[in-house]
Amino acid sequence: MDWYRRGGLNRFNGLSQTFTHYHPSTVKPQQLTHNDVVALAEDKDRNLWIGTRNGGINVLHTDGTFSYYTYDETDSRGLNNGSIYAIYRDRIGTMWVGTYSGGANKLDSAPQNFTLYQRSTTNSNKLTNNNILAVRQDQRGDLWLGTDGGGINVLKKGQTVFTAYTHSPHVATSISSNYVLTIYEDADKQIWAGNFKGGLNRFDRSKGTFVSVGNFNQLSISSILQARNGIMWLGTFEDGLIRYDPTTGSVTRYRPKSTQAGQLNYPTITTLWEDRTGAIWIGTEGGGINIYHPDKNWFTQYQHEGKNPKSLSNNLVTVLFESSTGQLWIGTNGGLNQFDTHTQTFKTYRQQDGLPNEVIQGILEDNQGTLWLSTNKGLTAFNPNTHTIQNFDISNGLQGSSFNRMACYKNDRGQLFFGGLTGLNSFFPDSLHYNTFIPPVYITDFQIFNKSVQVQEENSPLQKSISETRDLTLSYKQSVISFGFAALNYTMSASNKYAYKLDGFDNDWIQAGTQRTATYTNLDPGNYVFRVKASNNDGIWNQTGTFINIHIIPLFGKHGGLKPWQ
């Protein structure tokens, strides 16, 4: 019975009546990974997908080259089994793969919008730690990543291998801590790193080593800003604000003094920003916004006021960001704030406005003026002119749900970077691909008193499957009914959204979000029409949807009402 396991792949040329053979080869690496070929399918680009036993998927491209999808137990997003028994392409181009013991795998036809960087136990060129606390791309094009325990990882321009800089207690020129909270490039193109319990480091490019700067070794430097006059401002955890002059080495420290007016009001600094007047805006972890006025040596504050909806929404400030139009945006643990400089008031955007989460961890602006917000529940594209919002989550290819505070950067090409708990995402907003497929919608389940109704049951009101039923007659006693429904869009299907309405009962459409059920209780006898419509993962709606006519018979006789749809 082994005859079928040794032949590899054979391609027949009908004109020449000859065969071309494909086998594993150490001489020609662009060949099959395994001789046991058990499944074939063509993708939308006419490439041949070849399923093998224990060799994963081999893709023979139209130019004669191969690419591969193989099983790697450390890759949660790859194939979950190496033995491929069936391959199928659906009508929108999604490839479905049946495996020996891993169930079904699906590869979306939609291009991957977000590039992902993560640590890998099988690939030495990946990150040393997945928890990305700081992101910066320097003017040379080198990407610097501060991690939570893995030091600094640098991806030099044009390379694919990360260089890791980690702390060694026996090497004075190593970075002072493996917990790097912030990375900054100054006007002289020098790289600075603020560390947890490791103070401030400057990178010596000529030697590839780090220099400890100032007497800050036991401090946690959480944010760095170089003002236009060259002064370095350092925010710390629990030790206030530091003014550092890199030319003279002089240091001035500002700590909270609750008994004195005009002083810093909170010791933990999260973010720094210099406005056009030279004032330093300081986001704190509990004291709202502090503003330092250098000409007066004086601090003023904006804080949350419980009964004032136009005050700062939350005193835990995560990010301060000035847009290209000069508008100041503030991220907090209680939503996104827009500051009005004329009225000195704040407008807040929350979950009720469409945000997926009210913890705003980072803000960047793309080249079209859209604000990109990292949150504890994915990324959000926020249009400040129309106030429209589009949310992205794990199903779109993000590193995870939660992103880290201020771990974001935009380079001079318009590429955005966001770091989170499980890796780094990068993307070009103007190159994002959106799904334009209009999904068909079906009613998939019908329940009476929370029990699914089957066609073959005794006294069943269904004569055929609910998905094929257009008219449904019920008794007045069957007073609790539910419908299940689904949109047949398999690209990030968890993001499909639904709306439903019962004509004769609901005045407006019920926006159900991703919920796929609707329940009605104690309906009066009469005629109704249940309607449901749905969108795909990118918000493209099937406005026609589907429907079912419902006639509820009264206790005596017939009951008029709405005419069912034909």
Secondary structure, DSSP 8 states (H G I E B T S, - for coil): --GGGS--EEEEETTTTEEEEE---SS-SSS-S-S-EEEEEE-TTS-EEEEESSS-EEEE-TTS-EEEE-B-TT-TTSBS-S-EEEEEE-TTS-EEEEESSS-EEEE-SS---SEEE---SS-TTS-S-S-EEEEEE-TTS-EEEEEBSS-EEEE-TT-SSEEEE---TT-TTS-S-SBEEEEEE-TT--EEEEETTTEEEEEETTTTEEEEESS-TTS-EEEEEE-TTS-EEEEESSS-EEEE-TTT--EEEE---TTSTTS---S-EEEEEE-TTS-EEEEESSS-EEEEETTTTEEEEE---TT-TTS-S-S-EEEEEE-TTS-EEEEETTEEEEEETTTTEEEEE-GGGT-S-S-EEEEEE-TTS-EEEEETTEEEEE-TTT--EEEE-GGGT-S-S-EEEEEEEE-TTS-EEEEETTEEEEE-GGG---------EEEEEEEETTEE--TTSTT-S-SS-GGG--EEEEETT--EEEEEEEE---TTGGG-EEEEEEETT-SS-EEEET--EEEEES--SEEEEEEEEEE-TTS-EEEEEEEEEEEEE-SSS----S----
